[in-house]
């Protein structure tokens, strides 16, 4: 996509459909003023995707969010945590299966 002019990574996020996940990449072509949305379907159990950090350095924070908020393992890179070290959640907070209050201790 970068060779096609989509040099700007606007965002990476995910959507939980219960039976599967989708990683969503939003790319922008600044010169052509075009936007492209790419979706990658992943299994709900042990979702894993390859990093795009070498192609789009802006992917760093977005890939961290995929890991911590959706539980999507991003291979080919080291993930540094965004959430507090005290966070001991078993599931990712933006997954539909997450139960607020049941899986973490209160941090003050």
ABEGO torsion letter per residue (X at the ends): XAAAGBABBABBBBBBAGABBBBBBBBBBAAAGBBBBBBBBBBABGBBBBBAAAABAAAAAAAAAAAAAAGBBBBGBBBBBABBAABABABBAABAABBBGAABBBBX
